[in-house]
Amino acid sequence: MPHRPAIASMSLGQACVHNLSQKLDQAQKYGFKGIELFYEDLETYAIINEGGNAPQDLIEAARSIRQLCDNREITIIGLQPFMHYEGLWDRDEHARRIEQLKLWFHLAKILGTNLIQIASGFLGESELNGDLNVIVNDLREAAELGMMEEPAINLSYESLAWGTYSDTWEHSWTIVEQVGMPNFGICLDTFNIAARVYADPTTRTGRTPNAEADIKASIKRLVQTVDVSKIFFVQLVDAERLSIPLIQGHEFFVEGQPARMSWSRNCRLFYGEQEFGAYLPIRDIAHAILKELGYQGWVSAELFNRLMSSPDQNVPEQLARRGALSWKKLVNDLDLQVV
């Protein structure tokens, strides 16, 4: 299966700012074959069109969104992010999250996808247990429930660069291996890989002290370690180098929020957008995943950027156009086979 371009639905404008139909129109116009559907988009659509976010409202919204995508020949490649699940100290809350996951299984089927992304938790240590056995058992429980569905639901686990206990691709790969289920794989996000190993937005340079050597070693380990069949999908974006460190007093600083998370929410860029300040070694990471490992399948541009909060109705088209240009550059740079 050759590489196929997708774009995260939130990247065409935040859920509560821009209309989903408008965002899908722009995705179709600029040649995207698929989208990652954010739960926030689904919930917002349900509230606006069904009058609430109760399970039945969400189910009806999923049916409508599936039709919107079908009409535009856009595939929904996955529903995401299922968050703050694994390792919860509060086991009653764990049980509630399991029930929510079962609803997500139902929503995924209606949407026409068999993929749900789980992001590593970033709650405080008072809420999350860092015991690897607990984390693995929780995620295995989710995978086992997914295997009971017909057809089976796949779960793709991603380490966020600011995760409390899982913040590198190595952490997520260890968890995938220990869960040991056929429907439990990894999501490789070029931003999160680089943001943890190479980048530090709190520094003047925007880089960690040994950035070049550390990212080179990490990429080498990635190629040597990861089983390509367990890569369920890839997210590929860059980010902006800040002119001043993201510390207290910076416009993006949020008290109590990890700096990398604040940076991620405001400063992601599409691949190849050096004109906007992109500086991460995304080409090298992408080459490792798409060429050296030989991954084939969906490649999604999961962008978060402060521009998305603008009410300007031209934003969805502006971002879709930029995303399409980025994809063309990636295809040319890496000589990719696409459909």
Phi, psi and chi 1 to 4 in degrees:
 res  aa     phi    psi   chi1   chi2   chi3   chi4
   1 MET       -  116.9  179.4  175.7   61.3      -
   2 PRO   -65.9  173.4  -19.1   32.7      -      -
   3 HIS   -71.8  144.4  -55.3   99.2      -      -
   4 ARG  -131.2  136.9  -68.5  177.7  -71.3  176.7
   5 PRO   -83.5  136.2   31.7  -34.5      -      -
   6 ALA  -136.9  164.0      -      -      -      -
   7 ILE  -138.3  139.5 -165.4  161.4      -      -
   8 ALA   -70.4  134.7      -      -      -      -
   9 SER   -59.6  -34.2   60.8      -      -      -
  10 MET   -68.2  -22.1  -72.8  -78.1  -77.6      -
  11 SER   -72.0  -15.1   73.5      -      -      -
  12 LEU   -91.1   14.3  -61.3 -172.9      -      -
  13 GLY   130.9  139.0      -      -      -      -
  14 GLN   -62.2  150.6  -72.9 -172.6  -14.1      -
  15 ALA   -55.2  -40.9      -      -      -      -
  16 CYS   -89.1   -0.1  -63.7      -      -      -
  17 VAL  -105.7  -42.7  177.4      -      -      -
  18 HIS  -121.7  141.4  -62.2  -80.6      -      -
  19 ASN   -66.1  134.9  179.9  -86.5      -      -
  20 LEU   -61.4  -41.0  179.6   59.4      -      -
  21 SER   -60.3  -39.7  -65.1      -      -      -
  22 GLN   -64.0  -42.3 -179.9 -170.4   11.0      -
  23 LYS   -64.3  -41.0  -67.7 -169.9  -74.4 -174.5
  24 LEU   -66.2  -36.5  -67.3  173.5      -      -
  25 ASP   -57.9  -42.8  -76.0  -17.8      -      -
  26 GLN   -71.9  -36.3  -61.6  -51.6  -39.9      -
  27 ALA   -60.2  -43.7      -      -      -      -
  28 GLN   -65.5  -44.6  178.4 -168.7   34.8      -
  29 LYS   -58.6  -37.4  177.8  178.3  177.9  178.8
  30 TYR  -101.3   17.6  -74.1   94.9      -      -
  31 GLY    86.0   13.8      -      -      -      -
  32 PHE   -75.3  135.2  -70.8   96.7      -      -
  33 LYS   -90.2  -18.8  -56.0  -60.3 -176.9 -177.0
  34 GLY  -151.5  168.5      -      -      -      -
  35 ILE  -135.5  151.3   63.4  162.9      -      -
  36 GLU   -87.7  126.4  -68.3  180.0   67.4      -
  37 LEU   -93.5  120.6 -178.7   65.8      -      -
  38 PHE   -79.0  138.5  -87.9   72.0      -      -
  39 TYR   -56.1  -35.0  179.2   80.0      -      -
  40 GLU   -61.5  -36.4  -70.6   82.9   -4.9      -
  41 ASP   -65.6  -43.2  -91.0  -50.6      -      -
  42 LEU   -62.6  -46.7  173.0   62.4      -      -
  43 GLU   -65.4  -42.7 -174.9  176.0   50.9      -
  44 THR   -61.6  -42.5  -61.3      -      -      -
  45 TYR   -61.1  -41.3 -170.1   94.1      -      -
  46 ALA   -63.6  -44.1      -      -      -      -
  47 ILE   -63.5  -43.1  -68.6  169.9      -      -
  48 ILE   -72.3  -42.2  -67.5  172.8      -      -
  49 ASN  -100.9  -22.2  -65.4  -80.0      -      -
  50 GLU  -114.0   -8.0  -55.9  -62.1  -25.3      -
  51 GLY    88.8    6.0      -      -      -      -
  52 GLY   179.3 -176.8      -      -      -      -
  53 ASN  -125.0   27.7   61.8   -8.7      -      -
  54 ALA   -68.2  161.1      -      -      -      -
  55 PRO   -49.7  -44.4  -32.1   37.5      -      -
  56 GLN   -66.5  -34.6 -167.7   56.9   41.8      -
  57 ASP   -62.8  -43.0  -61.3  -38.8      -      -
  58 LEU   -65.6  -38.9  -64.8  168.4      -      -
  59 ILE   -63.3  -45.2  -71.5  168.4      -      -
  60 GLU   -65.7  -38.4  -67.6  -56.7  -38.4      -
  61 ALA   -63.7  -40.1      -      -      -      -
  62 ALA   -61.4  -40.9      -      -      -      -
  63 ARG   -61.1  -43.2  -68.6 -167.1  176.3  105.9
  64 SER   -68.0  -42.2  -63.4      -      -      -
  65 ILE   -65.8  -39.5  -68.4  171.1      -      -
  66 ARG   -58.2  -42.1  168.5   71.8  179.4  -83.4
  67 GLN   -66.9  -40.3 -169.9   60.6   56.2      -
  68 LEU   -58.0  -43.0  -69.6  173.6      -      -
  69 CYS   -71.3  -42.6  -70.2      -      -      -
  70 ASP   -58.5  -41.3  -75.1  -10.0      -      -
  71 ASN   -62.3  -25.1  -69.4  -14.8      -      -
  72 ARG  -104.3    5.2  -67.2  162.8  176.6   79.0
  73 GLU    56.2   43.2  -63.2 -175.6  -28.7      -
  74 ILE  -111.3  129.7  -68.5  173.5      -      -
  75 THR   -88.4  136.3  -61.7      -      -      -
  76 ILE   -88.5  108.6  -61.2  172.7      -      -
  77 ILE   -83.6  -20.1   69.0  172.3      -      -
  78 GLY  -176.0  162.6      -      -      -      -
  79 LEU  -112.6  132.9  178.0   62.7      -      -
  80 GLN  -158.4  165.1   71.8  120.9  -37.1      -
  81 PRO  -102.2  135.9   34.4  -30.3      -      -
  82 PHE   -84.2  113.4 -166.8   72.6      -      -
  83 MET  -119.9  159.3  -61.1 -176.7   68.0      -
  84 HIS    52.0   54.9  -57.3  -44.4      -      -
  85 TYR  -110.3  -58.2  161.7   69.2      -      -
  86 GLU   -75.3  141.1   76.1  -81.6   17.1      -
  87 GLY    79.0   16.0      -      -      -      -
  88 LEU   -66.2  130.8  -70.0  169.0      -      -
  89 TRP   -65.6  -36.9  -76.5  109.3      -      -
  90 ASP   -79.4  102.3 -174.6  -19.1      -      -
  91 ARG   -75.5  -21.6  -57.9  -43.7  -75.6  177.9
  92 ASP   -66.2  -40.1  -70.7  -23.6      -      -
  93 GLU   -66.7  -37.0  179.1   60.0   22.7      -
  94 HIS   -56.7  -44.9  169.8   83.1      -      -
  95 ALA   -63.2  -38.2      -      -      -      -
  96 ARG   -66.5  -38.0  -74.6 -170.4  -73.2  -88.0
  97 ARG   -67.6  -33.8  -64.7  -65.9  -77.6  149.0
  98 ILE   -61.7  -43.4  -76.5  -69.7      -      -
  99 GLU   -64.3  -38.0  -68.2  -53.9  -50.0      -
 100 GLN   -64.5  -38.4  -69.0  172.6  -17.6      -
 101 LEU   -63.1  -38.1 -176.7   59.8      -      -
 102 LYS   -61.7  -38.0  -68.2  175.6 -178.4  176.9
 103 LEU   -65.5  -40.4  173.7   60.6      -      -
 104 TRP   -60.7  -37.3  -82.7   51.1      -      -
 105 PHE   -57.5  -45.5  -70.3  165.1      -      -
 106 HIS   -65.0  -43.6 -173.2   47.3      -      -
 107 LEU   -62.4  -41.8  -65.1  171.6      -      -
 108 ALA   -59.6  -43.6      -      -      -      -
 109 LYS   -62.9  -41.7  -71.0 -179.1 -179.7 -179.7
 110 ILE   -63.2  -39.0  -66.4  171.0      -      -
 111 LEU   -72.6  -12.9  -66.9  166.0      -      -
 112 GLY    86.7   22.2      -      -      -      -
 113 THR  -123.3  156.4 -178.0      -      -      -
 114 ASN  -117.6   22.7   68.8  -20.5      -      -
 115 LEU  -126.2  129.1 -178.7   66.2      -      -
 116 ILE  -124.7  133.3  -69.6  172.4      -      -
 117 GLN   -95.3  134.6 -177.5 -166.6  -12.0      -
 118 ILE  -113.5  123.0  -61.5 -179.7      -      -
 119 ALA   -95.5  145.0      -      -      -      -
 120 SER   -63.0  144.8   65.1      -      -      -
 121 GLY   -72.1  149.1      -      -      -      -
 122 PHE  -133.4   28.0   52.4   90.2      -      -
 123 LEU   -72.1  168.8  -61.7  173.9      -      -
 124 GLY   -69.0  163.8      -      -      -      -
 125 GLU   -63.5  -22.3  -66.4 -180.0    4.5      -
 126 SER   -71.7  -15.8   63.4      -      -      -
 127 GLU  -108.9  -24.2  -63.4  177.8   83.2      -
 128 LEU  -116.7  135.4  -72.0 -177.1      -      -
 129 ASN   -90.9  125.3 -175.3  -18.2      -      -
 130 GLY   -88.0    4.9      -      -      -      -
 131 ASP   -65.4  118.9 -172.9  -42.6      -      -
 132 LEU   -58.4  -36.5 -179.3   60.5      -      -
 133 ASN   -62.9  -39.3  -70.8  -31.8      -      -
 134 VAL   -66.6  -45.7  173.6      -      -      -
 135 ILE   -59.5  -47.8  -68.8  170.9      -      -
 136 VAL   -64.1  -43.1  167.0      -      -      -
 137 ASN   -64.1  -40.1  -73.8  -22.7      -      -
 138 ASP   -62.6  -44.8  -76.3   -7.9      -      -
 139 LEU   -72.0  -32.5  -69.3  167.1      -      -
 140 ARG   -65.7  -38.4 -174.7 -178.9  -65.1  120.9
 141 GLU   -59.0  -44.4  178.1 -175.9    6.3      -
 142 ALA   -62.7  -43.5      -      -      -      -
 143 ALA   -64.4  -40.1      -      -      -      -
 144 GLU   -63.0  -39.4  -72.1  172.2  -13.3      -
 145 LEU   -65.2  -39.0  -71.0  170.6      -      -
 146 GLY   -63.3  -35.6      -      -      -      -
 147 MET   -68.3  -23.6  -76.3  -64.0  -66.9      -
 148 MET   -77.4  -14.5  -66.0  170.0   61.6      -
 149 GLU   -75.8  158.2  -63.1  -68.3  -40.9      -
 150 GLU  -129.3  106.8 -175.9   57.2   48.4      -
 151 PRO   -73.5  168.0   29.7  -36.1      -      -
 152 ALA   -62.1  146.2      -      -      -      -
 153 ILE   -96.2  128.5  -61.9  -68.5      -      -
 154 ASN   -89.3  143.4  -67.2  -33.2      -      -
 155 LEU  -117.8  128.2  -56.5  176.3      -      -
 156 SER  -114.3  118.3 -171.8      -      -      -
 157 TYR   -98.9  134.0 -174.3   70.7      -      -
 158 GLU  -128.8  131.5  174.9 -172.7    6.4      -
 159 SER   -85.6  120.1  -71.6      -      -      -
 160 LEU   -79.8  146.9  -58.0  179.1      -      -
 161 ALA   -63.9  -16.4      -      -      -      -
 162 TRP  -114.7   18.2   55.1   91.5      -      -
 163 GLY   -59.8  147.5      -      -      -      -
 164 THR   -64.9  -46.1  -53.8      -      -      -
 165 TYR  -122.2  -20.5  -64.3  112.5      -      -
 166 SER  -123.3  103.9  179.5      -      -      -
 167 ASP  -133.7    9.2   59.5   -0.8      -      -
 168 THR  -134.7  162.8   65.1      -      -      -
 169 TRP   -63.5  -30.7   72.7 -100.1      -      -
 170 GLU   -61.9  -41.9  -73.1   96.3  -23.8      -
 171 HIS   -61.1  -46.9  -74.3  137.0      -      -
 172 SER   -66.6  -35.3   52.4      -      -      -
 173 TRP   -68.4  -39.4 -179.9 -113.1      -      -
 174 THR   -59.1  -42.5  -65.4      -      -      -
 175 ILE   -66.1  -43.7  -70.8  167.5      -      -
 176 VAL   -58.3  -45.7  167.0      -      -      -
 177 GLU   -62.7  -42.3  -74.2 -166.1  -56.8      -
 178 GLN   -75.9  -30.4  -66.2 -160.5   17.6      -
 179 VAL   -62.4  -44.1  167.4      -      -      -
 180 GLY    63.2   35.9      -      -      -      -
 181 MET  -113.2  143.5  -63.8  -72.5  -66.6      -
 182 PRO   -65.1  -23.1   21.7  -32.9      -      -
 183 ASN   -99.7   14.2   64.5  -33.7      -      -
 184 PHE  -120.7  112.6 -167.3   83.5      -      -
 185 GLY  -132.8 -167.5      -      -      -      -
 186 ILE  -112.7  145.9 -166.7  170.3      -      -
 187 CYS  -106.3  122.2  168.4      -      -      -
 188 LEU   -99.7  118.9  -68.1  177.5      -      -
 189 ASP  -113.4  116.0 -179.6  -37.0      -      -
 190 THR   -61.6  -34.5   61.7      -      -      -
 191 PHE   -64.3  -50.3  169.7   82.9      -      -
 192 ASN   -65.7  -32.4  -80.5  -49.6      -      -
 193 ILE   -63.8  -50.8  -67.9  171.4      -      -
 194 ALA   -72.7  -34.7      -      -      -      -
 195 ALA   -64.5  -28.4      -      -      -      -
 196 ARG   -90.4  -36.7 -175.4   64.2 -174.1   85.9
 197 VAL   -95.8  -38.3  176.7      -      -      -
 198 TYR  -102.7  -37.7 -178.7   89.9      -      -
 199 ALA  -105.5  148.0      -      -      -      -
 200 ASP  -146.0  100.1 -176.6   -9.7      -      -
 201 PRO   -69.3   -6.7   27.1  -35.7      -      -
 202 THR   -87.5   -2.3   68.5      -      -      -
 203 THR  -104.4  160.9   66.2      -      -      -
 204 ARG   -64.0  -36.8 -178.0 -176.9   58.4   81.5
 205 THR   -82.9  -18.1   64.0      -      -      -
 206 GLY    78.8    8.2      -      -      -      -
 207 ARG  -127.5  157.4  -65.6  172.4  173.9   84.1
 208 THR   -75.1  163.8   57.5      -      -      -
 209 PRO   -58.2  -37.9  -26.9   35.5      -      -
 210 ASN  -116.3   42.2  -60.0  -56.5      -      -
 211 ALA   -53.1  -51.5      -      -      -      -
 212 GLU   -64.6  -46.8  -60.7  -65.2  -18.9      -
 213 ALA   -67.6  -39.8      -      -      -      -
 214 ASP   -68.4  -40.8  -72.7  -12.0      -      -
 215 ILE   -72.2  -35.3 -165.5   64.9      -      -
 216 LYS   -62.0  -43.2 -176.7  177.1 -179.8  179.4
 217 ALA   -67.6  -38.3      -      -      -      -
 218 SER   -64.4  -43.2 -179.3      -      -      -
 219 ILE   -63.5  -40.7  -68.1  171.3      -      -
 220 LYS   -61.5  -43.9 -177.1  177.5  179.9  179.2
 221 ARG   -64.0  -38.1  -72.8 -165.9  -58.5  -87.0
 222 LEU   -58.1  -48.2  179.9   71.1      -      -
 223 VAL   -65.9  -37.2  173.6      -      -      -
 224 GLN   -77.7  -20.5  -67.4  173.4  -20.0      -
 225 THR  -108.2  -45.8  -55.9      -      -      -
 226 VAL   -78.4  134.3  172.2      -      -      -
 227 ASP   -83.4  115.6  175.8   -3.4      -      -
 228 VAL   -58.9  -27.5   68.5      -      -      -
 229 SER   -67.7  -16.6   70.4      -      -      -
 230 LYS   -97.6    4.0  -62.0  -64.3  -75.1 -174.4
 231 ILE   -86.6  108.8  -57.2  174.8      -      -
 232 PHE   -84.9  -30.9  -76.6    3.1      -      -
 233 PHE  -168.0  168.7   74.6  108.4      -      -
 234 VAL  -125.1  136.0  169.4      -      -      -
 235 GLN  -111.4  129.8  -64.3  168.7  -34.0      -
 236 LEU  -132.7  103.8 -159.1  149.1      -      -
 237 VAL  -145.8  169.8  -72.6      -      -      -
 238 ASP  -116.5 -165.6 -152.7  -47.8      -      -
 239 ALA  -157.3  162.7      -      -      -      -
 240 GLU   -86.9  133.4  168.8 -171.7   -6.6      -
 241 ARG   -79.1  123.2 -179.0  177.4  177.0  -88.5
 242 LEU   -77.3  148.1  -60.2  176.1      -      -
 243 SER   -77.8  -25.1   58.3      -      -      -
 244 ILE  -134.7  151.5   57.8  175.1      -      -
 245 PRO   -60.0  145.1  -24.4   34.5      -      -
 246 LEU   -85.7   80.9 -156.0  167.7      -      -
 247 ILE  -127.8 -179.7   56.6  178.2      -      -
 248 GLN   -52.4  131.7 -169.4  164.7    7.4      -
 249 GLY   104.2  -21.5      -      -      -      -
 250 HIS   -72.2  147.4 -166.0  -75.8      -      -
 251 GLU   -62.2  -23.9   62.2  176.6  -45.2      -
 252 PHE   -95.8   -2.6  -57.8  146.1      -      -
 253 PHE   -68.2  132.6  179.2   83.3      -      -
 254 VAL  -127.7  121.3  176.8      -      -      -
 255 GLU   -56.9  129.0 -173.0   68.2   41.9      -
 256 GLY    82.1   -3.2      -      -      -      -
 257 GLN  -104.8  132.2 -178.5  167.6  -74.6      -
 258 PRO   -55.2  140.3  -24.4   34.6      -      -
 259 ALA   -59.5  -38.9      -      -      -      -
 260 ARG   -65.1  -32.3  -74.7 -179.0  170.9   89.8
 261 MET   -69.2  -44.6  179.8  178.1  176.5      -
 262 SER   -61.0  -41.8  -57.3      -      -      -
 263 TRP   -62.9  -44.3 -179.7   49.9      -      -
 264 SER   -60.5  -41.6  172.1      -      -      -
 265 ARG   -67.0  -24.7  -68.6  -70.3 -178.3  -99.5
 266 ASN  -113.6  -21.8  -71.3  -79.8      -      -
 267 CYS  -128.2   11.1  -58.3      -      -      -
 268 ARG   -67.2  149.8  -68.2 -161.5 -171.5 -163.5
 269 LEU  -133.6  159.5  -63.7  170.2      -      -
 270 PHE   -71.4  158.9  -68.3  112.4      -      -
 271 TYR   -55.2  136.4  169.9   80.6      -      -
 272 GLY    80.8    8.3      -      -      -      -
 273 GLU   -90.9   57.5  -68.2 -165.6  -44.8      -
 274 GLN   -62.1  -25.7  -80.7   73.9   26.4      -
 275 GLU   -65.5  -18.7   68.4  -88.8   26.5      -
 276 PHE  -102.8    4.9  -64.9  112.7      -      -
 277 GLY   104.2   10.4      -      -      -      -
 278 ALA   -61.9  135.4      -      -      -      -
 279 TYR  -145.1   -0.9   75.6  108.6      -      -
 280 LEU   -77.4  156.0  -58.9  178.3      -      -
 281 PRO   -80.6   56.8   31.4  -36.4      -      -
 282 ILE   -71.9  -34.2  -58.5  -55.1      -      -
 283 ARG   -60.4  -42.4 -172.3 -171.8 -172.8  -77.2
 284 ASP   -65.5  -41.0  -67.9  -17.5      -      -
 285 ILE   -66.8  -44.1  -59.8  171.0      -      -
 286 ALA   -62.6  -41.2      -      -      -      -
 287 HIS   -61.2  -41.4 -174.3  -86.4      -      -
 288 ALA   -61.8  -43.3      -      -      -      -
 289 ILE   -76.7  -48.5  -62.7  169.8      -      -
 290 LEU   -84.9  -28.5  -55.3 -178.8      -      -
 291 LYS  -108.3  -54.1  -57.9  -64.2  -77.4 -170.6
 292 GLU   -70.7  -46.3  -65.1  179.4   66.6      -
 293 LEU   -77.3  -24.5  -80.9  172.8      -      -
 294 GLY    79.1   26.2      -      -      -      -
 295 TYR   -60.8  134.3  168.2   80.1      -      -
 296 GLN  -129.1  137.9  -65.4 -176.2  -31.0      -
 297 GLY   144.3 -157.7      -      -      -      -
 298 TRP   -69.9  133.0  -70.1  107.4      -      -
 299 VAL  -121.5  115.9  178.5      -      -      -
 300 SER  -110.4  140.8  175.7      -      -      -
 301 ALA   -94.6   97.1      -      -      -      -
 302 GLU   -95.1   92.8 -172.2 -164.5   37.5      -
 303 LEU  -101.7  136.5 -175.0   91.4      -      -
 304 PHE  -124.9  133.3  -58.3   98.2      -      -
 305 ASN  -157.8  147.6 -171.0  -78.6      -      -
 306 ARG   -58.7  -24.9   55.8 -165.6  177.4  -82.7
 307 LEU   -59.9  -28.2  179.2   61.7      -      -
 308 MET   -66.0  -19.7  -68.7  155.7   51.7      -
 309 SER   -83.6   -9.3  -63.2      -      -      -
 310 SER   -69.8  134.4  169.4      -      -      -
 311 PRO   -75.7   -4.0   28.2  -34.6      -      -
 312 ASP   -54.8  121.9 -173.6  -22.1      -      -
 313 GLN   -71.4   -6.7  -67.6  -56.4  -62.2      -
 314 ASN   -85.1   -9.0  -67.2  -41.0      -      -
 315 VAL   -59.4  -48.8  166.1      -      -      -
 316 PRO   -56.2  -42.3  -28.3   37.7      -      -
 317 GLU   -69.0  -39.8  179.7  167.4   16.8      -
 318 GLN   -59.2  -44.7  179.7 -178.8  -16.5      -
 319 LEU   -72.1  -37.8  -69.4  176.9      -      -
 320 ALA   -63.1  -39.9      -      -      -      -
 321 ARG   -65.0  -45.1 -176.7 -169.1  -53.9  114.3
 322 ARG   -62.8  -40.4  -77.0  171.8   50.2 -174.9
 323 GLY   -63.1  -39.5      -      -      -      -
 324 ALA   -67.0  -40.7      -      -      -      -
 325 LEU   -64.4  -38.4  -70.2  172.4      -      -
 326 SER   -62.9  -44.5  168.7      -      -      -
 327 TRP   -61.7  -42.5  174.3 -110.6      -      -
 328 LYS   -61.4  -41.2 -177.1  177.2  179.9  179.8
 329 LYS   -65.0  -42.8  179.2  173.6  176.2   56.2
 330 LEU   -61.1  -45.7  178.2   70.7      -      -
 331 VAL   -58.7  -44.0  168.6      -      -      -
 332 ASN   -69.3  -42.3  -70.9  -24.9      -      -
 333 ASP   -63.8  -38.0  -74.4   -7.0      -      -
 334 LEU  -106.4    0.8  -62.5 -172.2      -      -
 335 ASP    53.9   57.0 -170.2   24.6      -      -
 336 LEU   -86.6  148.5  -62.0  178.5      -      -
 337 GLN   -91.5  126.6  178.3 -172.7    4.9      -
 338 VAL  -130.9  159.5  -60.2      -      -      -
 339 VAL  -127.0      -  -67.4      -      -      -
